[in-house]
Amino acid sequence: MIRVHRPRNRNRNLTIVIAARVLMSASRALAGVVVPVYVAVIGFSALQLGELAVAVALATAVLSTVIGLASDRIGRKPFLVVVPLLAAVAGMAFAFSRSPAVLFFAASVGSFGRGAGAGAGMVGPYQPAEQALVTEITPPVRRNIAFGRLAFASSVGALIGGPLALLAGQAGPGGEAATAAFRVPFLATAVLAAAAGLLALGLREPRRAPSTDGRGRGLQLPRRSMPLLMRLWATNSVNGLAVGMFGPFVTYWFFRRYGVGPGQIGVLFAVINAATAASTLTAAGFARRWGLVRTVTMVRVIQAVLLVPMVLAPSFVAAGAVYLVRMVVQRIGMPLRQSYVLAMADPGERAAVGALSNLPSQATMAVAPLAAGYLFDEVSLSLPFVIAGALQLANAALYWGFFRGLPPEEEVAARAAAAARSP
């Protein structure tokens, strides 16, 4: 029997990471509800909301790339502390200002406005460092389980954060009254994010071994993982276009399509997060039964198809029900995709791969909201979602084509063990 060495601080570190993820996801979920509604109330058009999403996507791409490259050299902990504190500063800025320049800068620094409060996974550009740390402190056989628990923590956090949108008061369009009405929920986003950063101070990161590959200590591209990275760039760029067409607009779309306010949308997202939390914990089981790559591909196909009946739904309740089913499916695939990328990367390049693998998707996500905003304003509230569904189908085909012959190490080991047992 092979025994896996587990450092004494392994479970303690994982507990801290999961607890911080709960707090940060609560902050993100609340911001995901109130930011689009707030900027719409103070006079932003859909195109301006798209411009805000572009600014946030570009800033996030730069930050996550730098963090991914740097954390492979200096460690993961500093970024799990500092980035949530930046989000807290952004929340404070939104609480007291309606200046477009201030809001654009604060949203970019804090990564606000990247998705809806039911997404629960968008915790910020420190995610490459967080995922690399989880991979390092978890045995390969339990990696999918650990990432499933991390995604479950996001669902719990979003379940907490979504209903806090009810703290938003009633306000007419524009003016100081609008800022005052939304001040309390924005202050809540700041408190939750700050708590996540302060909690991460308790991490005890294992000492990093010095580099043995002859490279300097500066930021380096992940050369050993480059074949994997190029495949991920191809698939993620298509998915980034899809997500950029609808992700930043889900809350806005509910607000405009059905005339519901932040409180109702926040409650819907809370129901979704409550109903879908368990699906993250089933992800590892699906991967064992069907294979990780096959499961991710199936999940992406179902996600794509469900966008169409969602936008055609005649009522807020019906659209919310379809969105709930879609999010149940999405939560299965999310931790498996993250787990697969970190498992297949070279151990010394994990955070860099985690960051750089998403760089093309962040770039295409920065382009798509402008087109989507124009389509929302001038053509149709449904067309961007339909286009996004078609793009996600293309992404699923690419993912299957590129990775079906590259199983992760635990599946290779399981197949070898099964072959050894067979006569």
C-alpha positions in Angstrom: 0.0 0.0 0.0 1.4 3.4 -1.0 1.2 6.0 1.8 1.0 9.6 0.8 3.0 12.0 3.0 0.9 14.8 4.3 2.5 17.8 5.9 1.0 18.8 9.3 -0.2 22.1 7.9 -1.9 20.5 4.9 -5.5 20.3 6.3 -5.1 23.6 8.1 -4.1 25.4 4.9 -6.9 23.8 2.9 -9.4 24.8 5.6 -8.2 28.4 5.5 -8.3 28.5 1.7 -11.9 27.1 1.7 -13.0 29.6 4.4 -11.5 32.5 2.5 -13.2 31.3 -0.7 -16.6 31.4 1.1 -16.0 35.0 2.1 -14.7 36.1 -1.3 -17.4 34.4 -3.2 -20.0 36.1 -1.0 -18.5 39.4 -1.9 -18.3 38.6 -5.6 -21.9 37.3 -5.7 -23.2 40.4 -4.0 -21.2 42.7 -6.4 -22.4 40.6 -9.3 -26.0 41.5 -8.5 -25.7 45.2 -7.4 -23.0 46.5 -9.8 -25.0 46.0 -13.1 -28.2 47.3 -11.6 -26.5 50.3 -9.9 -24.7 51.4 -13.0 -28.0 51.1 -15.0 -29.8 53.1 -12.4 -27.2 55.9 -12.6 -27.6 56.1 -16.3 -25.2 53.5 -18.0 -26.4 52.0 -21.2 -25.8 48.4 -22.1 -22.9 49.5 -24.3 -21.4 51.4 -21.4 -21.8 48.3 -19.2 -20.0 46.4 -22.0 -17.2 49.0 -21.8 -17.0 48.5 -18.1 -16.7 44.8 -18.6 -13.9 45.3 -21.1 -11.9 47.4 -18.6 -12.4 44.8 -15.9 -11.4 41.9 -18.2 -8.3 43.7 -19.4 -7.2 44.6 -15.9 -8.0 41.1 -14.6 -6.0 39.5 -17.5 -2.9 41.6 -16.6 -3.2 40.9 -12.8 -3.8 37.2 -13.1 -0.9 36.8 -15.6 1.5 38.6 -13.3 0.2 36.8 -10.2 0.5 33.4 -11.9 4.0 34.0 -13.1 5.2 35.6 -9.8 3.6 33.1 -7.4 5.6 30.3 -8.9 8.6 32.2 -7.8 7.7 34.0 -4.6 4.8 31.9 -3.3 1.0 31.9 -3.2 0.1 33.5 0.1 0.9 37.2 -0.7 -1.6 37.3 -3.5 -4.3 35.5 -1.4 -4.0 38.4 1.0 -3.5 41.5 -1.2 -6.0 40.9 -4.0 -9.1 40.6 -1.7 -8.0 43.8 0.1 -8.0 45.5 -3.3 -11.5 44.3 -3.8 -12.4 45.8 -0.5 -11.1 49.2 -1.6 -13.2 48.9 -4.8 -16.3 48.2 -2.7 -15.7 51.3 -0.7 -15.3 53.4 -3.9 -18.6 52.1 -5.2 -20.3 52.9 -1.9 -19.4 56.6 -2.1 -19.1 57.6 -5.7 -21.1 57.6 -8.9 -18.3 59.2 -11.0 -17.8 57.0 -14.1 -14.0 57.5 -13.9 -13.9 56.3 -10.3 -16.2 53.4 -11.0 -14.2 52.2 -14.0 -11.0 52.4 -12.0 -12.4 50.7 -8.9 -14.1 48.0 -10.9 -10.8 47.3 -12.7 -8.8 47.1 -9.6 -11.4 45.0 -7.7 -12.5 42.8 -10.7 -16.1 43.9 -10.3 -18.7 43.3 -12.9 -17.2 40.1 -14.3 -20.3 37.9 -13.9 -23.6 37.2 -12.2 -24.1 36.4 -8.6 -25.1 32.9 -9.5 -21.7 32.2 -11.0 -20.0 31.8 -7.6 -16.6 31.0 -9.1 -15.3 34.3 -10.1 -13.2 35.2 -7.0 -10.6 37.3 -8.7 -7.2 37.3 -10.4 -5.5 35.5 -7.5 -7.2 32.3 -8.5 -4.1 30.9 -10.3 -2.1 31.2 -7.0 -5.0 29.7 -5.0 -5.5 26.7 -7.3 -1.7 26.0 -7.4 -1.6 26.0 -3.6 -4.5 23.6 -3.4 -2.9 21.3 -6.0 0.4 21.3 -4.0 -1.2 20.4 -0.7 -3.5 17.7 -2.0 -2.6 14.1 -3.2 -3.5 13.5 -6.9 -6.1 10.9 -6.0 -8.0 13.5 -4.0 -7.4 16.5 -6.2 -10.8 16.5 -7.9 -12.5 16.2 -4.5 -10.5 19.1 -3.2 -11.5 21.3 -6.2 -15.1 20.1 -5.8 -15.0 21.3 -2.2 -13.5 24.6 -3.2 -16.4 25.1 -5.7 -18.8 24.1 -3.0 -17.4 26.8 -0.9 -18.0 29.2 -3.7 -21.7 28.1 -3.8 -22.0 28.6 -0.1 -20.5 32.1 -0.3 -22.7 33.0 -3.2 -25.7 31.7 -1.2 -24.7 34.2 1.5 -23.9 37.1 -0.7 -26.8 37.0 -3.1 -29.6 37.8 -0.6 -27.6 40.7 0.8 -28.7 42.5 -2.4 -32.0 43.0 -0.5 -30.0 45.6 1.5 -30.3 47.9 -1.5 -32.9 50.6 -0.9 -35.4 52.1 -3.3 -34.0 54.9 -5.6 -35.0 56.7 -8.7 -32.6 57.0 -11.6 -29.4 58.9 -11.1 -28.4 61.3 -8.4 -27.1 61.0 -4.8 -30.2 59.0 -3.8 -29.1 56.1 -6.0 -25.6 56.0 -4.4 -27.2 56.2 -1.0 -29.6 53.4 -1.8 -26.8 51.0 -2.8 -24.2 52.1 -0.2 -24.9 49.4 2.4 -24.6 46.4 0.0 -21.4 47.9 -1.4 -20.0 48.3 2.1 -20.9 44.7 2.7 -18.9 43.6 -0.4 -15.9 45.5 1.1 -16.2 43.9 4.5 -16.5 40.4 3.1 -13.5 40.8 0.8 -11.4 42.3 3.5 -12.2 39.4 5.8 -11.1 37.0 3.1 -7.7 38.7 2.8 -7.1 38.9 6.6 -8.0 35.2 7.0 -5.4 34.3 4.4 -2.7 35.8 6.7 -3.0 32.5 8.6 -1.7 30.4 5.8 1.6 28.6 6.4 2.9 28.0 2.9 5.5 25.2 2.5 9.0 26.5 1.7 9.6 26.6 -2.0 12.5 24.5 -3.4 15.1 26.5 -5.4 14.9 26.2 -9.2 17.0 23.4 -10.7 16.4 24.1 -14.4 19.0 26.7 -14.8 16.6 29.6 -15.3 16.9 32.9 -13.5 14.5 34.1 -10.8 12.6 36.5 -13.0 9.2 35.9 -14.4 9.4 33.1 -17.0 7.0 31.5 -19.5 6.2 27.9 -18.6 8.3 26.2 -21.3 7.8 22.6 -20.1 4.0 23.0 -20.2 3.8 24.9 -23.5 2.2 22.1 -25.5 -0.6 21.9 -23.0 -0.8 25.7 -22.9 -1.3 26.0 -26.6 -4.2 23.6 -26.6 -5.8 25.5 -23.7 -5.3 28.8 -25.6 -7.3 27.5 -28.6 -10.2 26.2 -26.5 -10.3 29.0 -24.0 -10.3 31.8 -26.6 -13.6 30.4 -28.0 -15.1 30.0 -24.6 -14.0 33.6 -23.7 -16.0 34.9 -26.6 -19.1 33.0 -25.4 -18.8 34.1 -21.8 -18.2 37.7 -22.8 -21.4 37.7 -24.8 -23.6 36.9 -21.8 -21.6 36.6 -18.5 -21.4 40.3 -17.6 -25.0 40.8 -18.7 -27.0 38.1 -16.9 -28.1 40.4 -14.0 -28.7 43.3 -16.5 -30.7 41.0 -18.7 -33.0 39.9 -15.9 -33.4 43.6 -14.9 -34.3 44.8 -18.4 -36.1 41.8 -19.8 -38.5 41.2 -16.8 -38.3 44.5 -14.9 -37.2 42.9 -11.6 -35.0 44.7 -9.1 -31.8 43.7 -7.3 -33.6 42.1 -4.4 -35.6 39.7 -6.6 -32.5 38.9 -8.6 -30.5 38.3 -5.5 -33.1 35.9 -4.1 -33.1 34.0 -7.4 -29.4 33.7 -7.3 -29.5 32.5 -3.7 -32.0 29.8 -4.7 -29.8 28.8 -7.5 -26.7 28.6 -5.3 -28.6 26.6 -2.7 -29.9 24.1 -5.3 -26.6 23.7 -7.1 -24.2 23.5 -4.2 -24.3 19.8 -4.0 -23.5 19.4 -7.7 -19.9 20.6 -7.1 -19.4 17.7 -4.7 -20.6 15.2 -7.3 -18.0 16.3 -9.8 -15.3 13.9 -8.7 -17.8 11.0 -9.0 -18.8 11.9 -12.5 -15.1 12.1 -13.5 -14.4 8.6 -12.0 -17.3 7.1 -13.9 -17.1 8.8 -17.3 -13.6 10.3 -17.3 -12.7 13.9 -16.7 -12.4 15.1 -20.2 -15.6 13.4 -21.3 -17.5 14.9 -18.4 -16.3 18.4 -19.1 -17.3 18.1 -22.7 -20.8 16.8 -22.0 -21.3 19.6 -19.4 -20.3 22.3 -21.9 -22.7 21.0 -24.6 -25.6 21.0 -22.1 -24.7 24.5 -20.9 -24.7 25.8 -24.5 -28.1 24.2 -25.4 -29.8 25.6 -22.3 -29.1 29.2 -23.2 -31.7 29.2 -25.9 -34.8 28.2 -23.9 -33.6 30.5 -21.1 -33.8 33.6 -23.3 -37.1 32.5 -24.9 -38.8 32.0 -21.5 -42.0 34.0 -21.1 -41.5 35.0 -17.4 -38.9 35.7 -14.8 -39.7 32.5 -13.0 -39.5 30.3 -16.1 -36.2 31.9 -17.2 -34.9 31.5 -13.6 -35.8 27.8 -13.6 -33.9 27.2 -16.8 -30.9 29.1 -15.5 -31.0 27.0 -12.4 -30.7 23.8 -14.4 -27.9 25.3 -16.5 -26.0 26.3 -13.3 -26.4 22.8 -11.8 -24.6 21.5 -14.9 -22.0 24.2 -15.0 -21.0 23.6 -11.4 -20.1 20.0 -12.2 -17.7 21.0 -14.9 -16.0 24.0 -13.3 -13.9 22.3 -10.6 -13.0 19.5 -13.1 -11.7 21.9 -15.7 -9.6 23.7 -13.0 -8.3 20.4 -11.6 -7.4 19.1 -15.0 -5.3 22.1 -16.0 -3.3 22.1 -12.7 -2.8 18.3 -12.8 -1.5 18.3 -16.4 0.9 21.3 -15.9 4.5 20.8 -14.8 4.6 21.1 -10.9 7.0 24.1 -11.1 4.8 26.0 -13.6 1.3 25.4 -12.2 0.3 28.9 -11.2 1.8 30.3 -14.5 -0.2 27.8 -16.5 -3.3 28.5 -14.5 -3.0 32.2 -15.3 -1.7 32.0 -18.9 -4.2 29.4 -19.9 -7.0 31.9 -19.3 -5.2 34.8 -21.0 -6.8 34.3 -24.4 -10.2 33.9 -22.9 -9.8 37.1 -20.9 -8.7 38.8 -24.1 -11.7 37.6 -26.0 -14.0 38.3 -23.0 -12.7 41.9 -23.3 -13.8 42.2 -26.9 -17.2 40.4 -26.8 -19.0 42.7 -24.3 -18.8 45.6 -26.7 -20.5 43.6 -29.4 -23.0 42.2 -26.9 -23.8 45.7 -25.5 -24.5 47.0 -29.0 -26.7 44.1 -29.8 -28.6 44.5 -26.5 -29.2 48.2 -27.2 -29.9 48.1 -30.9 -31.0 44.6 -32.0 -32.3 42.2 -29.4 -32.0 41.2 -25.8 -31.8 37.5 -26.9 -29.4 37.4 -29.8 -26.1 37.7 -27.7 -27.2 34.7 -25.6 -27.9 32.6 -28.8 -24.5 33.5 -30.2 -22.9 32.6 -26.9 -24.6 29.1 -27.0 -23.2 28.5 -30.5 -19.7 29.5 -29.4 -19.9 27.2 -26.4 -20.8 24.3 -28.6 -17.7 25.0 -30.7 -15.7 25.1 -27.6 -17.0 21.7 -26.5 -15.9 20.2 -29.8 -12.4 21.7 -29.6 -12.0 20.5 -26.0 -12.9 17.0 -26.9 -10.7 16.9 -29.9 -7.7 18.3 -28.1 -7.8 16.4 -24.8 -9.6 13.1 -25.2 -6.3 11.3 -25.5 -4.7 13.1 -22.5 -6.2 11.6 -19.3 -4.9 13.0 -16.0 -2.5 10.9 -13.9 -5.1 9.4 -11.6 -7.0 8.0 -14.5 -3.8 6.6 -16.0 -3.0 4.9 -12.7 -6.5 3.5 -12.4 -6.4 2.0 -15.8 -3.0 0.5 -15.1 -4.3 -1.0 -11.9 -7.3 -2.5 -13.6 -5.2 -4.0 -16.3 -2.9 -5.6 -13.7 -5.9 -7.2 -12.0 -7.4 -8.6 -15.2 -6.3 -12.2 -16.1 
